[in-house]
Amino acid sequence: MDVIAAPNSPVGQGTPNARVVATGARVAEVPGPVDTTTDSGALVVLSVPRTTAAELAGAGTTSRLAVTVC
């Protein structure tokens, strides 16, 4: 899986470009849903090196994260 970060900023403000934060991440687990809302996304637990995990955590504070199958 690749993980892409897209900034959480209003249109026309901030950095508009998405960026790849992790490549070739392995899926460790996909826990079941906790609630029934569909707009909250999904949890995917990835297995990545520690430095990549730190970058993902940082990107997740200011961006929406998306995973792609590669």
C-alpha positions, 0 to 999 in steps of 0.5 A, a space after each residue: 500500500 502507498 499512503 498519500 497525504 492531502 492537506 486539510 486546508 480550505 480551497 485556495 489556502 495553504 499547500 494544495 499538493 498531495 504527497 506520498 508519505 509511505 510506499 510499499 507499506 504492508 497491511 497488518 490489520 483491518 479492524 472492524 467498524 466501531 460505529 455505523 457512520 460512513 463519513 469517518 473513514 476506516 482504520 488500517 493498521 500498517 507495518 512500516 519502519 519507525 521513521 515512516 511511522 513518525 512521518 505518517 503520524 505527523 502528516 496525519 495531524 494536518 492532512 487527510 491520509 489515503 491508501 492506494 493498492 500498489 
